[in-house]
Amino acid sequence: MEPGTARTFKDEFYNLEFDASHIIFVATANDIHAVPAHLQSRMSVFTVPRPQPAQRLRIIQGEFARLRQKTRKNIELDATANDLAERVDMDLRQTLRLCQEAFSLAITARSETARLTVPANTRRSIGFISSVAA
């Protein structure tokens, strides 16, 4: 919304006019190229990089703290948290699901320690393979 036209915005559903010039709209996109140019021209674009291993570890630890508080179970992480934090190729939703699964398994097993199952890295590099002459 342009500030000039937003001052007399009319909500068609409620049949109500109000000043929307002070409203800030936030939009997100995983791929900026999928957002039409005419929308991009009306927005400020901020690129948020993927979290690095140290940040990912804090997110994992935060999720475990949240789960401990929610369940009142004092379950700790084992060293696999560091392995999972190193997996910057994984999306955070998947990472948090793995944390939740590990926590649930620890509750079921009546264990005080959760072991995260870190999936194998399926990302393959592109390049030349050196061959050794026999």
ROKOL-454838 format. One line per 4 residues: their letters; for each residue x, y, z of N, C-alpha, C, O. Coordinates in steps of 0.001 Angstrom, whole numbers. Example, Ala and Ser with C-alpha at 12.3 -4.5 7.8 and 13.67 -1.06 7.14 Angstrom:
# residues 2
as	13190/-5690/7800/12300/-4500/7800/13200/-3300/7800/14236/-3319/8465  12850/-2250/7080/13670/-1060/7140/12900/30/7870/13409/1138/8039 .
# end
This chain:
# residues 134
mepg	834/-1188/0/0/0/0/877/1249/0/1822/1363/780  560/2140/-849/1254/3417/-891/704/4288/227/-507/4286/451  1553/5038/946/1084/5853/2077/-58/6808/1729/-968/7007/2533  -13/7390/548/-1069/8333/164/-2432/7678/35/-3429/8203/529 .
tart	-2474/6538/-625/-3765/5866/-812/-4174/5073/421/-5355/4773/600  -3218/4731/1269/-3539/3947/2467/-4263/4778/3528/-4889/4222/4430  -4180/6097/3424/-4852/6940/4427/-6367/6776/4398/-7040/6982/5407  -6889/6411/3252/-8343/6225/3146/-8644/4811/2663/-9360/4614/1681 .
fkde	-8096/3850/3357/-8288/2446/2997/-9683/1989/3422/-10136/2305/4522  -10353/1256/2559/-11674/723/2889/-11620/-793/2871/-11289/-1409/1858  -11948/-1378/4002/-12044/-2825/4092/-13408/-3213/3536/-14443/-2889/4118  -13395/-3909/2408/-14648/-4263/1733/-15480/-5260/2529/-16709/-5216/2481 .
fynl	-14827/-6156/3260/-15569/-7161/4020/-16369/-6525/5148/-17554/-6816/5314  -15720/-5651/5930/-16382/-5018/7061/-17058/-3696/6685/-17742/-3083/7505  -16856/-3263/5423/-17416/-1989/4966/-17007/-865/5919/-17836/-103/6417  -15696/-796/6151/-15156/124/7131/-13968/857/6531/-13068/231/5970 .
efda	-13961/2183/6647/-12824/2970/6191/-11942/3324/7373/-12437/3655/8450  -10608/3251/7167/-9676/3643/8221/-8343/4026/7612/-8090/3779/6433  -7494/4632/8428/-6165/5056/8009/-5199/3880/8184/-4866/3504/9308  -4761/3313/7081/-3844/2172/7120/-2418/2597/6783/-1564/1751/6515 .
shii	-2155/3910/6796/-836/4391/6382/260/4078/7392/1441/4184/7063  -98/3698/8602/904/3381/9618/1098/1871/9806/1855/1439/10675  423/1097/9004/537/-358/9090/1786/-809/8334/2052/-347/7224  2531/-1697/8937/3710/-2263/8293/3383/-3703/7918/2985/-4499/8769 .
fvat	3549/-4024/6672/3303/-5374/6197/4636/-6100/6074/5615/-5541/5579  4666/-7339/6524/5868/-8156/6426/5517/-9371/5573/4543/-10075/5843  6306/-9602/4562/6102/-10757/3688/7396/-11562/3677/8486/-11003/3800  7269/-12855/3531/8460/-13704/3449/8396/-14536/2173/7320/-14822/1646 .
andi	9560/-14908/1699/9643/-15763/517/10927/-16567/600/11971/-16043/988  10851/-17816/243/12052/-18641/191/12866/-18348/-1064/14078/-18562/-1087  12202/-17861/-2099/12876/-17562/-3362/12418/-16189/-3840/11279/-16037/-4284  13283/-15197/-3754/12927/-13827/-4129/12553/-13730/-5606/11788/-12847/-5993 .
havp	13084/-14628/-6431/12785/-14601/-7861/11343/-15006/-8149/10834/-14745/-9239  10682/-15639/-7184/9293/-16027/-7361/8332/-14879/-7023/7129/-14985/-7260  8863/-13788/-6471/8030/-12628/-6123/8017/-11690/-7322/9072/-11260/-7787  6834/-11372/-7823/6753/-10496/-8997/7452/-9150/-8775/7434/-8598/-7675 .
ahlq	8059/-8647/-9827/8827/-7397/-9751/7985/-6235/-9241/8488/-5401/-8488  6703/-6158/-9638/5875/-5038/-9187/5628/-5075/-7677/5373/-4031/-7076  5697/-6246/-7056/5600/-6322/-5595/6944/-5998/-4952/7007/-5296/-3943  8011/-6514/-5541/9350/-6237/-5004/9649/-4739/-4990/10325/-4249/-4085 .
srms	9153/-4021/-5975/9430/-2583/-6051/8777/-1811/-4917/9154/-669/-4653  7817/-2407/-4248/7119/-1745/-3148/7633/-2197/-1777/7083/-1813/-745  8672/-3002/-1777/9159/-3574/-527/10645/-3327/-344/11385/-3093/-1300  11053/-3388/905/12474/-3451/1226/12803/-4928/1378/12123/-5644/2113 .
vftv	13828/-5384/698/14180/-6797/723/15374/-7001/1654/16410/-6351/1507  15215/-7903/2606/16275/-8262/3539/16578/-9737/3340/15679/-10573/3425  17815/-10056/3080/18217/-11447/2915/18704/-11967/4257/19607/-11394/4867  18105/-13046/4706/18485/-13653/5985/19234/-14944/5667/18643/-15892/5150 .
prpq	20528/-14986/5970/21309/-16193/5652/20942/-17355/6575/20395/-17168/7661  21258/-18547/6108/21051/-19735/6943/21903/-19614/8199/23007/-19073/8145  21407/-20109/9329/22215/-20075/10547/23471/-20943/10400/23427/-22025/9815  24567/-20456/10931/25825/-21190/10930/25836/-22169/12112/24968/-22077/12980 .
paqr	26794/-23100/12166/26778/-24138/13205/26602/-23623/14642/25832/-24206/15405  27288/-22561/15020/27154/-22054/16398/25726/-21560/16660/25181/-21769/17744  25131/-20907/15666/23751/-20435/15807/22784/-21616/15837/21830/-21629/16615  23037/-22601/14988/22173/-23785/14941/22226/-24530/16281/21206/-25035/16750 .
lrii	23409/-24598/16893/23535/-25268/18187/22696/-24545/19240/22042/-25187/20062  22715/-23213/19216/21889/-22452/20168/20403/-22699/19925/19622/-22762/20875  20008/-22840/18667/18606/-23127/18339/18229/-24510/18862/17155/-24680/19439  19095/-25493/18668/18852/-26855/19152/18755/-26855/20676/17846/-27466/21239 .
qgef	19676/-26178/21340/19648/-26111/22803/18382/-25395/23287/17790/-25780/24295  17982/-24369/22571/16754/-23655/22917/15522/-24532/22778/14601/-24454/23591  15508/-25361/21753/14377/-26278/21565/14324/-27292/22701/13243/-27616/23192  15480/-27793/23122/15490/-28732/24241/15060/-28051/25533/14368/-28658/26350 .
arlr	15458/-26807/25727/15022/-26064/26918/13508/-25894/26896/12851/-26034/27928  12950/-25593/25724/11498/-25442/25579/10778/-26761/25877/9753/-26774/26558  11323/-27869/25364/10713/-29177/25585/10800/-29577/27062/9857/-30148/27610  11939/-29275/27705/12074/-29578/29144/11038/-28804/29953/10404/-29346/30858 .
qktr	10882/-27537/29613/9919/-26710/30353/8490/-27205/30113/7692/-27278/31047  8176/-27536/28888/6825/-27963/28530/6453/-29302/29168/5320/-29493/29610  7425/-30235/29213/7127/-31584/29703/7525/-31796/31163/7125/-32780/31785  8314/-30866/31705/8869/-30997/33061/9740/-32244/33196/9824/-32855/34262 .
knie	10384/-32604/32088/11318/-33738/32075/12724/-33186/31901/12981/-32400/30989  13632/-33599/32778/14999/-33089/32739/15859/-33972/31839/16703/-34735/32310  15624/-33851/30537/16350/-34648/29555/17402/-33764/28910/17115/-32667/28433  18627/-34269/28908/19753/-33517/28352/20109/-34042/26968/19734/-35152/26590 .
ldat	20826/-33238/26237/21339/-33627/24925/22669/-34344/25059/23447/-34054/25967  22931/-35270/24168/24271/-35843/24137/25089/-35108/23079/24626/-34113/22523  26277/-35579/22800/27198/-34890/21880/26703/-34851/20439/27259/-34116/19623  25667/-35627/20108/25169/-35610/18731/24572/-34250/18367/24371/-33959/17187 .
andl	24289/-33417/19370/23788/-32074/19082/24794/-31298/18237/24411/-30546/17341  26080/-31485/18525/27121/-30810/17738/27131/-31294/16293/27325/-30505/15368  26919/-32601/16104/26872/-33155/14747/25700/-32573/13964/25832/-32230/12788  24555/-32466/14631/23374/-31918/13968/23567/-30431/13671/23129/-29948/12627 .
aerv	24206/-29718/14563/24443/-28281/14357/25345/-28048/13141/25227/-27025/12467  26233/-28983/12866/27144/-28848/11723/26431/-29027/10383/26963/-28647/9340  25250/-29595/10411/24515/-29886/9180/23772/-28650/8661/22545/-28578/8724  24523/-27698/8157/23929/-26461/7650/23135/-26694/6364/22425/-25799/5906 .
dmdl	23249/-27888/5780/22482/-28204/4581/21036/-28565/4913/20188/-28583/4021  20742/-28853/6179/19393/-29244/6588/18572/-28022/6957/19093/-27056/7513  17302/-28070/6647/16451/-26947/7015/16095/-27038/8500/16071/-28123/9080  15820/-25884/9098/15599/-25837/10547/14349/-26591/10985/14313/-27130/12090 .
rqtl	13335/-26637/10146/12128/-27399/10515/12481/-28866/10728/12048/-29486/11699  13271/-29412/9810/13693/-30814/9919/14561/-30997/11163/14422/-31989/11878  15444/-30052/11416/16316/-30119/12592/15494/-30132/13875/15764/-30928/14774  14494/-29260/13969/13658/-29207/15172/12813/-30471/15322/12580/-30933/16439 .
rlcq	12353/-31029/14202/11615/-32302/14270/12498/-33411/14832/12041/-34227/15632  13764/-33439/14411/14695/-34441/14938/14901/-34261/16440/15007/-35242/17175  14957/-33016/16895/15077/-32737/18337/13853/-33260/19082/13979/-33908/20121  12678/-32977/18548/11435/-33417/19187/11343/-34937/19224/10917/-35513/20225 .
eafs	11740/-35581/18141/11722/-37054/18100/12685/-37633/19130/12333/-38572/19845  13889/-37088/19213/14886/-37580/20172/14399/-37387/21598/14592/-38259/22444  13781/-36275/21863/13254/-35993/23199/12149/-36995/23543/12122/-37548/24642  11241/-37221/22594/10151/-38189/22809/10682/-39594/23043/10195/-40309/23918 .
lait	11679/-39989/22264/12270/-41320/22433/12929/-41450/23801/12855/-42509/24425  13568/-40390/24269/14197/-40422/25596/13128/-40562/26679/13332/-41286/27653  12003/-39888/26524/10906/-40024/27497/10400/-41457/27507/10219/-42060/28565  10175/-41994/26314/9667/-43367/26191/10636/-44371/26805/10209/-45318/27465 .
arse	11927/-44175/26596/12954/-45084/27112/13306/-44780/28572/14140/-45464/29167  12673/-43760/29141/12970/-43320/30518/14451/-43002/30691/15077/-43333/31698  14975/-42347/29668/16389/-41982/29677/16523/-40504/30044/15639/-39701/29749  17621/-40160/30681/17880/-38766/31032/18666/-38056/29932/18933/-36858/30022 .
tarl	19032/-38809/28894/19814/-38246/27796/19148/-38576/26472/18745/-39715/26232  19038/-37576/25621/18479/-37775/24286/19610/-37871/23281/20567/-37098/23320  19485/-38820/22394/20473/-38990/21330/19794/-38649/20016/18834/-39302/19605  20307/-37618/19365/19758/-37192/18088/20212/-38130/16977/21377/-38523/16927 .
tvpa	19306/-38481/16104/19650/-39290/14945/19908/-38331/13791/18986/-37705/13268  21155/-38229/13411/21543/-37307/12349/21562/-38080/11035/22349/-39013/10876  20701/-37698/10095/20672/-38427/8823/21959/-38227/8036/22668/-37233/8196  22235/-39200/7186/23420/-39106/6331/23279/-37911/5406/22175/-37562/4988 .
ntrr	24386/-37298/5095/24384/-36166/4179/24182/-36699/2770/25008/-37453/2257  23080/-36303/2150/22777/-36794/804/23248/-35832/-270/23124/-36118/-1461  23783/-34700/139/24270/-33718/-821/25546/-34261/-1462/26472/-34688/-773  25574/-34236/-2769/26736/-34742/-3484/27461/-33581/-4132/26840/-32657/-4656 .
sigf	28778/-33639/-4091/29557/-32574/-4716/29673/-32836/-6197/29587/-33970/-6666  29872/-31748/-6917/30049/-31852/-8362/31528/-31568/-8649/32089/-30591/-8152  32122/-32395/-9421/33531/-32153/-9729/34151/-33386/-10352/33469/-34330/-10752  35432/-33343/-10415/36158/-34449/-11022/36571/-35458/-9966/36888/-35096/-8833 .
issv	36563/-36688/-10339/37014/-37758/-9458/38384/-38170/-9949/38564/-38537/-11110  39343/-38105/-9050/40690/-38477/-9485/40790/-39983/-9557/40259/-40695/-8705  41460/-40453/-10560/41647/-41897/-10701/43120/-42215/-10509/44002/-41458/-10916  43352/-43323/-9897/44720/-43748/-9648/45038/-44861/-10629/44292/-45834/-10745 .
aa	46147/-44713/-11333/46541/-45745/-12306/46955/-46994/-11570/47660/-46932/-10562  46513/-48131/-12078/46820/-49396/-11411/48154/-49938/-11792/48550/-50999/-11309 .
# end
